[in-house]
Amino acid sequence: MSVIKGRSWRASELRAVSAKAAECTRCDLYRNATQTVFGEGPAPAPVMLVGEQPGDREDQEGEPFVGPAGRVLDQALASVGIDRDRLYITNAVKHFKWEPRGKRRIHQRPSASEVTACHGWLDEELKRVDPEVVVALGAVAVRALFGKPSAVGELRGQVHEWDGRLLVVTVHPASIVRLRDAEDRGRALEEFAADLSLAFEAARSR
């Protein structure tokens, strides 16, 4: 289980919520997952990133964004001078959904019911982290936050008013990992980094 960084009462409450989430059986995903992967970062935090779900590496280590997508995220943050330790990073779904393929565990997209079942934990995080800006990483995160499917491309590149906060929508970094062409990957990384920079600028302006 992730260690929640910070010394405020909010961080203390997050640790308590994280402990409860470790025992979560609200959907069937816990049956095949190694562990719950809760969020990580300071509380309060100016910016909160919400991804989809933990991957294979995150499921094993119990921390969010430590696999290939996490490396892309770190690269994008570094390129625009953002310290990851200033962010709270979590996922809409806290257990790894997968299917076996040979010796590998292949990621499966969480269903709407699984996203809904996990939404209470995300709400608890939002209350304690109290971010100025929330960044939705990909379509599953957008659905979790908006409560309905919405096109990432139509929402991207803007700062939206959402639930008393600001919201920035961007791609999930795993989509960049999957790009085979180096030029396409480099362009996508630059655009992703620009979205993260937009979120931090919005937080500073609040």
C-alpha positions in Angstrom: 0.0 0.0 0.0 1.3 3.5 -0.8 2.6 5.7 1.9 0.8 9.0 1.9 3.3 11.8 2.2 2.6 14.9 4.3 2.0 15.9 8.0 -1.3 17.6 8.0 -4.6 16.2 9.4 -5.6 15.6 5.8 -2.7 13.2 5.3 -3.5 11.5 8.5 -7.1 11.0 7.3 -5.9 9.8 4.0 -3.8 7.1 5.6 -7.0 5.9 7.4 -9.0 5.9 4.2 -6.1 4.0 2.4 -6.2 1.4 5.1 -10.0 0.9 4.6 -9.5 0.8 0.8 -7.0 -2.1 1.3 -9.9 -4.3 2.4 -12.3 -3.2 -0.4 -14.6 -5.8 -2.0 -17.0 -3.4 -3.7 -16.4 -5.1 -7.0 -14.8 -8.4 -8.1 -11.5 -6.9 -9.2 -10.0 -7.5 -5.7 -10.1 -11.2 -6.3 -7.3 -11.3 -8.9 -5.4 -8.2 -7.8 -2.3 -8.4 -5.6 -3.3 -5.5 -3.5 -5.2 -2.2 -3.5 -3.1 0.6 -5.1 -4.2 3.9 -3.4 -3.1 7.4 -4.2 0.2 9.0 -3.3 1.4 12.5 -2.6 1.0 15.5 -0.3 -2.3 16.6 1.2 -3.4 19.2 0.5 -1.9 19.4 -3.0 -2.4 22.1 -5.7 -2.8 19.5 -8.5 -4.2 16.0 -8.4 -3.7 13.6 -11.3 -6.4 10.9 -11.8 -5.5 8.0 -14.1 -7.3 4.8 -15.0 -6.2 1.9 -12.9 -2.9 0.4 -11.7 -1.0 -1.7 -14.2 1.0 -4.9 -13.6 4.0 -3.2 -12.0 1.8 -0.9 -9.8 -0.2 -4.0 -8.7 3.1 -5.7 -7.6 4.6 -2.7 -5.9 1.5 -1.0 -4.5 2.3 2.4 -5.8 0.7 4.4 -8.6 2.5 5.2 -11.9 5.7 3.3 -11.3 5.6 1.3 -14.5 6.2 2.3 -18.2 3.4 4.9 -18.1 4.9 6.3 -14.9 8.2 6.8 -16.6 6.5 8.8 -19.4 4.7 10.9 -16.8 8.0 11.5 -15.0 9.7 12.5 -18.3 6.9 14.9 -19.2 6.9 16.5 -15.7 10.7 16.9 -15.8 10.5 18.6 -19.3 8.4 21.4 -17.9 10.1 21.7 -14.5 7.4 20.2 -12.3 8.4 18.2 -9.2 6.3 15.0 -8.9 6.5 15.3 -5.2 4.2 18.3 -5.4 1.4 16.3 -7.0 -1.1 13.9 -5.6 -1.4 11.0 -8.0 -4.1 8.3 -8.0 -6.4 6.2 -10.2 -10.1 6.1 -10.8 -10.0 2.3 -10.1 -7.7 1.0 -7.3 -7.3 -2.7 -8.4 -5.5 -4.1 -11.5 -7.9 -5.6 -14.0 -6.2 -8.1 -16.3 -6.4 -11.3 -18.2 -3.7 -14.0 -18.7 -1.9 -14.2 -22.0 0.8 -16.9 -21.7 3.0 -15.8 -18.7 1.9 -12.2 -19.0 -0.9 -10.3 -17.3 -2.6 -8.1 -19.9 -4.4 -4.9 -18.9 -8.2 -4.9 -19.4 -10.2 -1.7 -19.4 -12.4 -1.3 -16.3 -16.2 -1.4 -16.9 -18.5 1.4 -16.0 -19.8 -0.5 -13.0 -16.3 -1.1 -11.7 -15.5 2.6 -12.1 -18.7 3.4 -10.2 -17.9 0.9 -7.4 -14.6 2.6 -6.8 -15.8 6.2 -7.0 -16.3 6.5 -3.3 -12.5 6.2 -2.7 -11.8 8.9 -5.3 -14.3 11.1 -3.5 -12.5 10.6 -0.2 -9.2 11.5 -1.9 -10.6 14.7 -3.4 -12.0 15.8 0.0 -8.7 15.4 1.7 -6.3 16.5 -1.0 -8.5 19.4 -1.9 -6.7 20.3 -5.1 -7.1 23.5 -7.0 -6.8 21.6 -10.3 -7.7 18.0 -11.2 -6.1 16.5 -14.2 -8.0 13.6 -15.9 -5.6 11.2 -17.6 -7.6 9.5 -20.3 -11.2 8.5 -21.0 -11.7 6.3 -17.9 -10.7 9.1 -15.6 -12.9 11.5 -17.5 -15.9 9.2 -17.1 -15.1 8.7 -13.4 -15.1 12.5 -12.8 -17.9 13.5 -15.1 -20.1 10.5 -14.4 -20.5 9.9 -18.2 -18.4 9.2 -21.2 -16.8 12.2 -22.9 -14.3 12.6 -25.7 -10.8 13.4 -24.5 -9.9 15.2 -27.7 -12.9 17.6 -27.4 -12.0 18.5 -23.8 -8.3 18.7 -24.1 -6.3 21.9 -24.1 -8.8 23.9 -22.0 -9.3 24.6 -18.4 -12.8 23.6 -17.3 -14.8 24.6 -14.3 -15.8 21.4 -12.4 -17.3 20.8 -9.0 -15.9 24.0 -7.6 -12.5 23.3 -8.9 -10.6 23.5 -12.2 -10.2 20.5 -14.5 -7.7 19.8 -17.2 -8.2 16.8 -19.5 -5.3 15.0 -21.3 -4.3 11.6 -22.6 -3.2 8.7 -20.4 0.6 8.4 -20.6 0.1 4.7 -21.5 -1.2 5.9 -24.9 2.3 7.4 -25.5 4.0 4.2 -24.5 2.1 2.4 -27.2 3.3 4.7 -30.1 5.9 2.9 -32.2 7.1 5.8 -34.3 9.7 7.9 -32.5 8.6 11.2 -34.0 4.9 10.5 -33.1 6.0 9.6 -29.6 8.1 12.7 -29.2 5.2 15.0 -30.4 2.7 13.3 -28.1 5.1 13.6 -25.2 5.4 17.4 -25.8 1.7 17.8 -26.0 1.2 15.8 -22.8 3.8 17.9 -21.0 2.0 21.1 -22.2 -1.2 19.9 -20.7 0.5 19.2 -17.4 2.0 22.7 -17.5 -1.4 24.2 -18.2 -2.8 22.5 -15.1 0.0 24.0 -12.9 -0.4 27.4 -14.4 -4.1 27.2 -13.7 -3.4 26.2 -10.1 -1.0 29.2 -9.6 -3.7 31.6 -10.9 -6.3 30.5 -8.3 
